[in-house]
Amino acid sequence: MDKRSLIFIFVMTTVFLLMNNYWFDRKIESNAPSQTQVEQVVEASKPAPVLPLNEDFYVLQNEKQQVVFSTLEGAIAEINLVVTGDIEKIGVDQQIAEKSPQNAYFPNFPYHIVDASGKETLQNPTFGGHTPLLRRSLKNEKGELTFRMQPSFYATALLQEEHHQTTPFEVVRFSEDTIEFISKSQDRTIHKTYHLSKEAPYSIELELQVEGNAGGLWLSSGITEVDLMNGVYSPLMQYNSLEGKKHKLKKISLPSGPVTYDSVRPIWSGISNGFFGLIIDSLSTQSMGMKTEKIDGEEAVTRLSLIDPDYKTYPAKKFPGYEILTPYKMSSQSMKYLIYAGPFDKKVLSSVDQALSQNGTNDELASAMSYSSWLSSVIDPFAKFLSIFLNMFYSLTRSWGFSIILLTLLLRVLVYPLNQWALKSQKRMQEIAPKQKAIQDKYKSDPKRMQMEMAMLYRNERVNPFMGCLPMLLQFPFLIGMYQLLQSNYALRGASFVPGWIENLAAPDVLFSWGTPLPFLGSNFHLLPLILGALTYVQGKMNSWMQEQKGELTDQQKQMNSMATILPIVMIFIFYNMASGLNIYWIFSSLFGIVQQWFVMRVANKKTKTKKAR
């Protein structure tokens, strides 16, 4: 590679990472204890759960989720996703089970449940088996609350004003899949009926009716738990609305405080924490308006704060919460909503759309999977195109790791002509390097004359110094589309490739771990970024290794050698805390690039020797 190509790759990669906020100042994964260690810790510190005063909990559950309702606000206090099938256990689940087992019980407190025979019983929480979608209360070793999630932050809380005085509700009906609440006050009566959907996965049906004063009421989305993507907290807020007859997905800027949108009429609004999210879909006539709000991280503490609290690895204030408030439309009829709470996976969301379409509803929840980026209009088609092949390779290999490698090879084949063009252009620039140096030495005191002579040299030799960068620019959408696909693909979350080393393709690899977190390194050693750095060094040095250098190096060659030394360090720094899936892509892309570069340079050198022999 010539200097311009190396600089181009470095600058464009760095700019993209900055624009998408993927500088890695947070890290997590693995250091997982054995099952025996977890059981020992749990048995040694198994406190009797402490129930908050004046609050009872009721549970509806199925094979995919456990939905916990509170008699305060008649709202959803917890949504715990079952770790099986669609959802894998990851490092943070294992670390909390080891370091704070009292917070690995689901639900958080004793709860009422109705069994298949219709009998209601009070049960204690069980250890593990779930991962929380919503932020919830936290406890110390004795089972005492160290942080209590305020009921006004619960999902589906109906608020007169943001986070008002808590409203008590009474349970008037409770069965295996349905619960009904009622609250009566001087000026209104509120009915809330929840039903676990049997047709739509991860979905809760809500029927809401307000009798009396129904003005100024807002339905809360709740606050999603943190689920890191590439080691970074990446919350996303969006809504879907009709413009004419077409659905339009709109991203919402993360608020720094309360923000009101008076002129929008969302069909549904949603908030995701990375790989999971919650969508409130209005199945009745949509109300005009919407509110968003930022919640200080210390008012809605994430469970990540339980990991290495002495070192403040994940301080609560670094992870603020966000919520969306949907206005309640005053009507004599009840309002109906579908609450989707689960993985933001296209296959799952499409099945929800299919279930809704049977009732004549087409709200396009699967559009929530559109790739979010400052270049989304350009990147989306490329990312979706590559996604088709990634899924096809998985259907053949049943391994996401091998699928990434095959997709990398396919991408290399697709852009082979562009790379070939760039390599040939670089080779021609190397051949005229001595002539360039002669001009630079001769006219070093006359820059204008030097530029004229250089331009004449390029014209006579029929070379263009910028041709090496043009192919890089043309394939840039493919490269960023690949990046976007791999960093946000839900299927990679918890997907293992090499057991004991690459346990989660959506998180950094972990070769080994230690106790005390170190700056930048954290407490885990990642090998893949070092392999990538080594291959980047080899690729940068190949030109000088494969050509017979005589005499002093030109300025361009010196700069190339310097970049070949610096770039690997930069790549290690950028990718050290990136997901292992991304590292695998770049490693094999570099490896295939080295093979192609070796072949092109070898053929070019043979042609040069043949010409000299003649």
HUFEN-V962890 format. One record per helix or strand of 2 or more residues. SS is the DSSP state (A for helix, B for strand). FROM is the first residue (numbers start at 1). LEN is the number of residues. If there is no record, write none. Layout:
SS/FROM/LEN  SS/FROM/LEN
This chain:
A/3/17  A/35/10  B/57/5  B/65/6  B/76/7  A/91/9  A/101/3  B/105/2  B/111/4  B/120/4  B/126/2  B/130/3  B/138/2  B/145/3  A/151/3  B/158/2  B/170/5  B/178/7  B/188/9  B/203/10  B/218/3  B/236/8  B/246/7  B/259/3  B/268/5  B/276/7  B/290/6  A/303/4  A/309/3  A/316/3  B/321/7  B/335/9  A/346/12  A/365/5  A/376/22  A/400/15  A/416/16  A/433/10  A/447/15  A/467/22  A/490/3  B/512/7  B/522/4  A/528/19  A/555/21  A/580/34
